[in-house]
Amino acid sequence: MYRTQIFLVLSGLCLTMPIVAAPRPVRTPLNCSRGDADTAYSADITMPETAPTGGTLSVRIDSRSSGRISHLGLNYIHDMMTEYLLPAGLRLVEGSPRIVPETGTPNARAGARTWHDGSRLFFALPAHIANGETYTPPSLEFTARIDAPAGSHLPLELTRYELVANAILVGDVHTHCEPAQKPFRIAMVHVADANLP
């Protein structure tokens, strides 16, 4: 089967607190319905560790290059989709999720979209990436409001990744992946008292 690795960079900035955070590498194996056993999610996470209750948090996901897509008998991959989960107490601001223009590689941008269903945030790439190519997804941004009390810990989680591989002999083959460790936290925000300096 084909082999794929997902590389993302997540960066966040608390809009009410000028906090600078260093990137934190994250990696977890993915259990997939098809493909190699060593398929993994890898990310560098840059996100404030603390934000005040009642404040907002701006998050950006900048994906890294996929590396060369290569497998015998593969035509192309398409319909890549990643799902994230926001916890109770971290509420997505309506209309804030967006694809950042002119980011990623041209072969991955066409038709890229994001949407949410309650606390679940989806990021989809319908583009066809041919066997032998590389690609970088465009960047994703969204804003969330902190409704949790001080002392809460709010994790942003990776829940699912999917893609479709078009093979020469069998056509479309759907692959579903989940983190080997569930739930898998890709970032965490500690909620502070808004009245404290």
C-alpha positions in Angstrom: 0.0 0.0 0.0 1.0 3.7 -0.1 2.8 5.5 2.7 1.9 8.9 4.0 3.0 11.2 6.8 1.1 14.3 7.9 3.2 17.2 9.0 1.5 20.3 10.5 2.6 23.3 12.3 0.1 24.8 14.8 0.6 28.3 16.0 -1.6 30.3 18.4 -1.7 33.8 19.9 -3.8 34.9 22.8 -5.3 38.2 21.5 -5.5 39.7 25.0 -2.0 38.6 26.2 1.2 39.2 24.3 2.7 35.8 25.1 5.5 34.3 23.0 5.8 30.5 23.1 8.4 28.2 21.6 7.5 25.5 19.2 6.9 22.0 20.7 7.3 19.0 18.5 4.4 16.5 18.6 4.3 13.0 17.0 1.8 10.2 17.3 1.4 7.0 15.3 -1.8 6.6 13.3 -3.9 3.5 13.1 -5.1 3.3 9.5 -7.5 1.0 7.7 -4.9 0.7 4.9 -1.3 1.6 4.4 2.0 1.2 6.2 2.1 0.6 10.0 4.5 3.5 10.5 2.1 6.2 9.3 2.2 9.1 11.8 1.0 12.5 12.6 3.9 15.0 13.2 3.6 18.6 14.2 5.4 21.5 15.7 3.1 23.2 18.1 3.4 26.9 19.0 0.6 28.0 21.3 0.4 30.1 24.5 0.2 27.9 27.6 -2.0 30.4 29.4 -4.9 32.6 28.4 -7.5 34.4 30.6 -11.1 33.3 31.1 -13.4 35.3 28.8 -10.6 36.0 26.3 -10.1 34.8 22.8 -7.5 32.6 21.3 -6.3 32.8 17.7 -5.0 29.5 16.2 -3.2 28.9 12.9 -2.3 25.6 11.4 0.6 25.7 8.9 1.2 22.4 7.2 4.6 21.1 6.2 5.4 19.4 2.9 4.1 15.9 2.5 7.4 14.7 1.0 7.2 12.7 -2.2 4.1 10.7 -2.7 5.2 7.4 -4.2 3.7 3.9 -4.5 3.6 1.3 -7.1 0.2 1.3 -8.9 -0.9 4.6 -7.5 -2.4 7.2 -9.8 -3.1 10.0 -7.2 -4.4 10.8 -3.8 -7.3 13.1 -3.2 -10.0 14.2 -0.7 -7.7 14.5 2.3 -9.6 15.5 5.4 -8.4 16.2 9.0 -10.7 16.6 12.0 -10.0 18.4 15.2 -12.0 18.6 18.4 -12.4 21.7 20.6 -13.2 20.9 24.3 -16.1 22.2 26.3 -15.1 25.7 27.4 -13.3 26.6 24.2 -16.0 27.8 21.8 -15.3 28.4 18.1 -16.1 32.0 17.0 -18.6 31.8 14.3 -17.2 32.7 10.9 -13.6 32.7 12.0 -12.3 29.4 10.4 -10.7 30.3 7.1 -8.1 29.1 4.6 -5.2 31.6 4.5 -4.8 32.9 0.9 -1.6 32.2 -1.0 -0.4 29.6 1.4 0.5 26.0 0.6 1.5 24.7 -2.8 -0.7 25.5 -5.9 -1.4 21.8 -6.4 -3.1 21.5 -3.0 -5.0 24.9 -2.8 -7.8 24.2 -5.3 -11.1 23.7 -3.5 -9.5 23.7 0.0 -12.2 24.4 2.6 -12.9 24.4 6.3 -16.1 24.1 8.3 -17.3 23.1 11.7 -20.1 21.2 13.3 -20.4 22.3 16.9 -17.0 21.6 18.5 -15.6 19.6 15.6 -13.5 21.5 13.1 -12.8 20.0 9.6 -10.1 20.8 7.0 -10.5 19.3 3.6 -8.3 19.1 0.5 -10.1 17.7 -2.6 -7.2 18.3 -4.9 -5.6 15.5 -6.8 -1.9 14.9 -5.9 -0.3 12.7 -8.5 2.0 9.8 -7.8 5.6 11.2 -7.6 4.5 14.7 -6.5 4.9 16.5 -3.2 2.4 19.0 -1.7 1.9 21.4 1.1 -1.6 22.1 2.3 -2.7 25.7 2.7 -2.8 27.2 6.2 -5.9 27.2 8.4 -6.8 29.9 10.9 -9.6 30.1 13.5 -10.5 31.9 16.7 -12.0 30.5 19.8 -13.5 32.1 22.9 -12.6 30.8 26.4 -15.8 30.2 28.4 -14.2 28.0 31.1 -13.4 29.1 34.6 -9.9 29.9 35.8 -7.9 26.7 36.6 -9.4 24.8 33.7 -7.1 23.0 31.2 -8.5 23.0 27.6 -7.0 20.5 25.1 -7.2 20.8 21.3 -7.3 17.3 19.9 -6.6 15.5 16.7 -9.4 13.0 16.2 -9.3 11.7 12.6 -7.5 11.8 9.2 -8.8 10.4 5.9 -7.8 10.3 2.3 -8.7 8.5 -0.9 -6.1 6.8 -3.1 -6.8 6.2 -6.8 -5.0 3.0 -7.9 -4.5 1.8 -11.5 -6.4 -1.5 -11.1 -9.0 -0.9 -8.4 -9.9 2.8 -8.6 -10.6 4.7 -5.4 -9.6 3.2 -2.1 -10.7 4.9 1.1 -8.4 5.1 4.1 -9.4 6.1 7.6 -6.9 6.9 10.3 -7.1 7.7 14.0 -4.4 8.5 16.5 -3.1 5.4 18.2 -3.4 7.2 21.5 -7.0 8.5 21.9 -7.8 11.2 22.7 -4.6 12.8 21.3 -3.9 16.3 22.5 -2.0 18.5 20.1 -2.1 21.6 22.3 -3.3 22.6 25.7 -4.4 26.0 27.2 -4.4 26.7 30.9 -7.2 29.2 31.8 -6.0 32.0 34.1 -8.0 34.5 36.2 -8.7 37.5 34.0 -8.3 39.8 37.0 -4.8 38.7 37.8 -1.9 40.7 36.3 
